[in-house]
């Protein structure tokens, strides 16, 4: 019997027989409301609520029906639960909120509904981070909604790094580009390991070029004293790309980086208000 991803994630130290028994218990304490929410059965869910079922019933791992609805991307079920008093910021024993689950499923609709009902977009570092999950899975729309709700674009989670670092690690090119356009720190990764280091490890030429275009420090060293070039496979396309970009940047590139730095993180908005000639505006915006 397999275990549901949001209800029973057991440590390896538990013996095989004990794990099986606990899995069965995890399933056993899931209510009919959990099942209706997980399967997106709105009529059944509303019927149960009308019959007086507590919308905030949780499993042994503190998974609520709202967690289930968001993991399945069932926005109508999520809204019905919230309208009937479901805890919007409920946390499982593994630190996951409904918002985290919505970002996991890639449901922008669920993300918006949760925020409308008061979900916290920026969470404490010890909780599972919604924006990191959205980026990891390439759910760019969810990522952009969170950033529009004042989530720190450079939030570093110790075991994951920044959203940009995660995007480079999982080769989510669209997320990398949008994060850079919105002002993410191009060199801020996981402690001393930069996004460029992550891209070099993953052999991602497209991301390498993006990062360098946005001013990544090619000579930056990680905790082991290695630059990105040291991590590239010999004679690989990434090695060639890094070698080609080792020389001094073009004057136009230096000017672009300088202008964007002076305008700050909101440069993408400010540039559009300067009434510059269209070719210059497009150049500054990397279009």
Secondary structure, DSSP 8 states (H G I E B T S, - for coil): ----TTT----TTS-HHHHHHHHHHHHHT--HHHHHHHHT-HHHHHHHHHTT--TT-B-TT--BHHHHHHHTT-HHHHHHHHHTT--TT---TTS--HHHHHHHHT-HHHHHHHHHTT--SS--TTS--HHHHHHHTT-HHHHHHHHHTT--TT--BTTTB-HHHHHHHTT-HHHHHHHHHTT--TT--BTTB-HHHHHHHTT-HHHHHHHHHTT--TT---TTS--HHHHS-TT-HHHHHHHHT-S---HHHHHHHHHHHHH-TTHHHHGGGS---HHHHHHHTT-
